[in-house]
Amino acid sequence: MSAESYYLLSFLLGTILVIMLTPIVKRVGIATGQVDKPDSRKIHNAPIVRIGGISIFSATVLTVVALYLTKGWDLLSPQEIKNVIGVTLGGCVFFLMGLADDIFDLSPFKRLGLQFLAIGGLWWQGLRIDLSFIPWDNALVVNSLSFLITFLWLAGVANALNWIDGMDGLASGVTGIIALGILFVTLENGNNGMALLMAIMAGSAIAFLWYNFHPATIFMGDGGSNFLGFMLAGASLVGIANESGWGNTLAPFVFLAVPIGDMIIVINARLRKGMSPFVADNIHVHHRLLAKGLSQTMTALLIYSVTLWTGTIGLMFGGIEQPWLYFLPATILLLIMIWQLQRSRKVQKEE
């Protein structure tokens, strides 16, 4: 098959497997009592299965294996194969840590410690930010800086995705949009391995919306959000940030501006209140929009629109030709959403 056929196969297989596996995971979650019960901080008002990330994770691994069996890996260079294996294994570790948190409710410091150890192992195996261009003779300083940046990026993005997973369909929809953006840029960079992974991620995340969009019948849980976050972080690091050019360095931050921005806003608000940055609350961006009277559906669509808009800017930084073809429609869509928001609020005030 052609390279394009494998990208399409990756997307479709990820989509189909999630649609098939999620009902099975839901039944398992009900049978084992793995449900998220409502409380004062949460939005849902009935117990909902919280281990839906198992279907996303399983679909990804099965699709990667299917690509190997159908000679899809023949498209990849030895280094690309190594990167695919490294990012996928890292995603597996983060999924298992998140699933353990879903089941055993780990403390924030235990989660962070496990992430530190996992990223340390991955960095040692070569999954790292490349700082070889720095003209320093001190390898210890360069390697220490590389590890610090790699840790902050991989753990930060994984946790940022986890933090925005507080409303029906938000994390899965945002992930699907970001994955498509990274897919386009990695294709432009000729990084077939990361492009295949992002095709799988996009298909899996978008398919999960069938069950997770409001009103959700299943949640992805910490296992799913940590897995998706790590995969986006790993692919953007290997497939974009390590490429030459300042645009490629900035593109991952722009693609992930929505979850990263939410994390920065929340941490700043918590610290200003004298709170721990790791204490759960209801001051995320989606909570604030809901508090202003927006419905869950309108809130999700508005955040999707912002993510799509920042994604088109990421395409510009990533070197996509004629980026205005994407930026202009995304800008128009965002303006329509803002207009609709203002219109809805005006109607609410009149009523």
C-alpha positions in Angstrom: 0.0 0.0 0.0 1.0 3.6 -0.4 2.1 5.8 2.5 -1.2 7.7 2.3 -3.1 4.4 2.6 -1.3 3.6 5.8 -2.2 7.0 7.3 -5.8 6.5 6.4 -5.7 2.9 7.7 -4.2 4.1 11.0 -7.0 6.7 11.5 -9.8 4.4 10.5 -8.6 1.4 12.5 -8.1 3.5 15.6 -11.7 4.9 15.1 -13.3 1.5 14.6 -11.5 -0.2 17.5 -12.5 2.5 19.9 -16.1 2.3 18.8 -16.1 -1.5 19.2 -14.1 -1.7 22.5 -15.7 1.1 24.5 -19.0 -0.7 25.2 -17.0 -3.7 26.4 -14.9 -1.5 28.7 -18.1 0.1 30.0 -19.6 -3.3 31.0 -16.3 -4.2 32.7 -16.3 -0.9 34.6 -19.9 -1.4 35.8 -19.1 -5.0 36.9 -16.0 -4.0 38.8 -17.4 -0.8 40.3 -15.0 1.5 38.5 -17.3 4.4 38.4 -16.9 8.1 39.1 -19.4 9.2 41.7 -20.7 12.8 41.6 -19.7 15.3 44.3 -19.7 19.1 44.9 -16.7 19.7 42.5 -17.9 17.5 39.6 -20.3 18.4 36.9 -22.1 15.0 36.3 -25.0 14.0 38.6 -24.9 10.2 38.2 -22.2 7.5 38.6 -20.3 7.0 35.3 -17.7 4.5 34.3 -14.3 6.1 34.5 -11.9 3.6 32.8 -12.8 4.4 29.2 -9.2 5.2 28.5 -8.6 1.4 28.3 -10.4 1.4 24.9 -8.2 4.3 23.6 -5.1 2.7 24.8 -6.0 -0.8 23.5 -7.0 0.6 20.1 -3.6 2.4 19.8 -1.5 -0.6 20.7 -3.6 -2.9 18.4 -3.3 -0.5 15.5 0.5 -0.2 16.0 0.8 -4.0 15.9 -1.5 -4.2 12.9 0.7 -1.7 11.0 3.7 -3.9 11.8 1.9 -7.0 10.5 0.8 -5.3 7.3 4.3 -4.0 6.6 3.4 -0.5 7.5 6.6 -0.2 9.4 8.5 -0.6 6.0 7.8 3.1 5.5 9.9 4.0 8.5 13.7 4.4 8.9 15.4 2.5 11.7 15.4 5.7 13.8 11.7 6.3 13.1 10.9 2.8 14.3 12.9 3.4 17.4 11.0 6.6 18.0 7.6 4.9 17.5 8.5 2.2 19.9 9.8 4.7 22.5 6.8 7.0 22.4 4.4 4.1 22.4 6.1 2.4 25.4 6.2 5.8 27.2 2.5 6.1 26.5 1.9 2.6 27.9 3.7 3.5 31.2 1.7 6.8 31.6 -1.5 4.9 30.9 -0.7 2.3 33.6 0.2 5.1 36.1 -3.1 6.8 35.3 -5.1 3.6 35.5 -3.5 2.9 38.9 -4.6 6.4 40.0 -8.2 5.7 38.8 -8.3 2.5 40.8 -6.1 3.4 43.9 -6.4 7.2 44.0 -2.7 8.0 44.2 -1.5 11.2 45.8 -0.3 14.0 43.5 3.3 13.6 44.8 3.3 9.8 44.2 2.0 10.4 40.6 4.7 13.0 40.0 7.4 10.8 41.5 6.4 7.9 39.2 6.3 10.2 36.2 9.8 11.4 37.1 11.2 7.9 37.2 9.4 6.9 34.0 10.6 9.9 32.0 14.1 9.4 33.4 14.1 5.9 31.9 12.8 7.2 28.6 15.3 10.0 28.5 18.1 7.5 29.1 16.8 5.5 26.1 16.9 8.5 23.8 13.5 10.1 24.1 14.7 13.6 24.9 14.9 17.1 23.6 18.0 17.5 21.5 20.4 20.2 22.8 23.4 19.1 20.8 23.4 22.5 19.0 24.4 24.3 22.2 28.1 25.1 22.0 29.0 24.0 25.5 31.8 21.6 26.4 30.2 20.6 29.7 28.2 17.5 28.8 26.8 17.2 32.4 25.2 20.7 32.2 23.8 20.0 28.7 22.4 16.6 29.6 20.9 18.0 32.9 19.2 20.8 31.0 18.0 18.3 28.4 16.5 16.1 31.1 14.9 19.0 32.9 13.2 20.3 29.7 12.2 16.8 28.6 10.6 16.1 32.0 8.8 19.4 32.2 7.4 19.0 28.7 6.3 15.3 28.9 5.0 15.5 32.4 3.5 18.9 32.0 1.5 18.1 28.9 0.3 14.8 30.3 -0.9 16.5 33.4 -2.4 19.4 31.4 -4.5 17.0 29.4 -5.5 15.3 32.6 -6.6 18.6 34.2 -8.9 19.7 31.3 -10.6 16.3 31.4 -13.2 17.7 33.8 -16.2 18.0 31.4 -17.9 15.8 28.9 -16.0 15.5 25.6 -13.4 18.2 26.4 -10.1 16.2 26.6 -11.0 13.8 23.7 -12.1 16.6 21.4 -9.1 18.8 22.1 -6.8 15.8 21.7 -8.3 15.0 18.3 -7.8 18.5 17.0 -4.2 18.8 18.3 -3.3 15.3 16.9 -4.4 16.3 13.5 -2.3 19.5 13.6 0.8 17.5 14.7 0.0 15.0 12.0 0.1 17.6 9.3 3.4 19.1 10.5 5.1 15.7 11.0 4.1 14.8 7.4 5.6 18.1 6.3 8.8 17.2 8.2 8.9 13.8 6.7 8.6 12.1 10.1 6.4 9.1 9.0 6.5 7.4 12.4 5.1 10.2 14.4 2.6 10.9 11.6 1.3 7.4 11.9 1.0 7.7 15.7 -0.9 10.9 15.4 -3.3 9.5 12.8 -4.1 6.7 15.3 -4.5 9.3 18.1 -6.8 11.5 16.1 -9.0 8.6 15.1 -9.2 7.1 18.6 -9.9 10.4 20.3 -12.5 11.6 17.9 -14.2 8.1 18.0 -14.3 8.3 21.8 -16.5 11.4 21.5 -19.3 9.1 20.3 -19.6 8.0 24.0 -18.0 10.9 25.8 -19.6 14.0 24.3 -22.4 15.5 26.5 -24.2 13.7 27.9 -21.3 11.3 28.4 -21.9 7.6 29.1 -18.3 6.9 30.0 -15.2 8.8 31.0 -11.6 8.2 29.8 -10.3 8.6 33.4 -6.7 9.4 34.4 -5.5 6.5 32.4 -6.9 7.8 29.2 -6.0 11.5 29.7 -2.4 10.7 30.8 -2.0 8.4 27.8 -3.3 10.9 25.3 -1.3 13.8 26.9 2.0 11.8 26.8 1.4 10.7 23.2 0.9 14.3 22.1 3.9 15.5 24.1 6.2 12.7 22.8 5.2 13.0 19.2 5.5 16.8 19.2 8.9 16.5 20.8 10.3 13.9 18.5 8.5 14.9 15.3 8.6 18.7 15.5 10.6 20.2 18.3 13.8 18.3 17.5 13.6 19.4 13.9 15.7 22.4 12.9 14.3 25.9 12.9 12.8 28.2 15.5 9.3 27.6 14.1 9.5 23.9 14.8 10.6 24.8 18.4 7.6 27.0 19.0 5.0 24.9 17.1 4.3 22.3 19.9 3.6 25.1 22.4 1.1 26.7 20.0 -0.6 23.4 19.2 -1.0 22.7 23.0 -1.7 26.3 24.0 -5.2 25.4 25.3 -4.3 22.7 27.9 -1.0 24.5 28.8 -2.8 27.8 29.1 -5.5 26.3 31.3 -2.8 24.8 33.6 -0.9 28.1 33.9 -4.1 30.0 34.7 -5.1 27.4 37.3 -1.7 27.1 39.0 -1.4 30.9 39.2 -4.9 31.2 40.7 -4.2 28.5 43.3 -0.9 30.0 44.3 -2.4 33.5 44.7 -4.9 31.9 47.1 -2.2 30.3 49.0 -3.3 26.8 47.9 -1.2 23.9 46.7 -1.1 23.8 42.9 -2.0 20.1 43.0 -5.3 20.5 45.0 -8.4 19.8 42.8 -10.9 22.6 42.5 -13.4 24.2 40.1 -11.4 27.1 38.7 -10.4 25.6 35.3 -11.4 27.5 32.2 -14.3 25.2 31.5 -15.6 25.7 35.0 -15.5 29.4 34.6 -17.4 29.3 31.3 -20.0 27.0 32.9 -20.3 29.5 35.8 -21.1 32.2 33.3 -24.2 30.3 32.1 -22.8 28.4 29.1 -24.1 24.8 28.6 -21.6 22.0 28.5 -22.1 21.6 24.8 -21.5 25.3 24.1 -18.4 25.3 26.4 -16.9 22.3 24.6 -17.6 23.8 21.1 -16.0 27.1 22.1 -12.9 25.5 23.5 -12.7 23.3 20.4 -12.8 26.4 18.3 -10.0 28.1 20.2 -8.0 24.8 19.9 -8.6 24.7 16.2 -7.6 28.4 15.8 -4.3 28.0 17.8 -3.7 24.8 15.8 -3.8 26.7 12.5 -1.2 29.1 14.0 0.9 26.0 14.9 0.7 25.0 11.3 2.2 28.3 10.3 5.1 27.8 12.7 5.5 24.2 11.5 6.1 25.3 7.9 2.9 24.2 6.3 2.4 25.8 2.8 -0.4 28.4 2.4 -1.4 28.3 6.1 -4.0 31.0 5.5 -6.2 28.3 3.9 -6.6 26.8 7.4 -6.2 30.0 9.5 -9.0 32.0 7.8 -11.8 29.4 8.2 -10.7 28.7 11.8 -10.8 32.4 12.5 -14.2 32.8 11.0 -15.5 29.8 13.0 -14.1 31.2 16.2 -15.7 34.6 15.6 -19.0 32.8 14.9 -18.7 30.9 18.2 -17.9 34.1 20.1 -20.9 35.9 18.4 -23.2 33.0 19.3 -21.9 33.1 22.9 -22.6 36.8 23.2 -26.1 36.3 21.6 -26.9 33.5 24.0 -25.8 35.5 27.0 -27.9 38.5 25.8 -31.0 36.3 25.5 -30.4 34.8 29.0 -30.2 38.3 30.5 -33.5 39.4 28.8 -35.2 36.3 30.1 
